[in-house]
């Protein structure tokens, strides 16, 4: 069940859903941006001198920054908070225990430098486990990849003390990155495999984190490019058709990778050989080359290996 968004938006991931039946059940919206590629977006930033998030504000209005995105951020935080407070076994028959709370408790015992992986994982698990139980989540860009972006933003907000204002602007940039992919390729696991879900979520989170940490538009693009590139070819083969194995763990690992991509890009001047647009194009062709057995049908890969003796 998709709740009506509080405002019309061109951003690909911004809807709150409950009992998501499809991993690509995001709301469809008409393309309203004149910039159809990341190269177009970067040219806009260079011409105007504005950051990426300003393009979202310019195209979609002040309400996007002052009303819609803050509500989405609140919903993301609520999903994490619910997930961290809940124990037990996930529904569906795999008898998979919830791990988010346990990860957080253990991570809190570690030194700050050692705890990041555990904390990012616990936040990503919290949202993904909420999705597996049919709870409210924000598609980011899909239900199956809903834990990556909230985890990274929550970590930067709660652990690193970045302001909500910075988080909201980063959400706009993340949506812009996802929108470029959706406009030129796909975010559907059924069409291009999990690279289109987890890969895109990781790219969105990496770009958002880079912006929060002070990166330039070129560094943001580079972080997003790396995050998507290193998920190329990732199949979608959920065990028993549930968004649990391997989906939940993938959210955790992608959140950690997103932060790594952000930090890597910040060590550079943002220039690199393979552009984000070229990786998006590659992702689409790679996805079409993946056999249908490995595109959300649960007829191949882990889904079948799991059932074998």
Secondary structure, DSSP 8 states (H G I E B T S, - for coil): -B---SS----TT--EESS-SSTT---------S--SHHHHHHHHHHH---HHHHHHHHH-HHIIIIIHHHHHHHHHHHHHHHHH--SB-TTSS--B--HHHHHHHHHTS-HHHHHHHHHHHHHHHHHHHHHTT--EE-SS-STTTHHHHHHHHIIIIIT---HHHHHHHHHHHHHHHHHHHHHS---HHHH-GGGTHHHHHHHHHHHHHHHTT--HHHHHHHHHHHHHTTTT--B--GGG-S-TTHHHHHHHHHHHHHHHHHHHHTS-S--SS-HHHHHHHHHHHHHHS-GGGBSSSSSTHHHHTT--
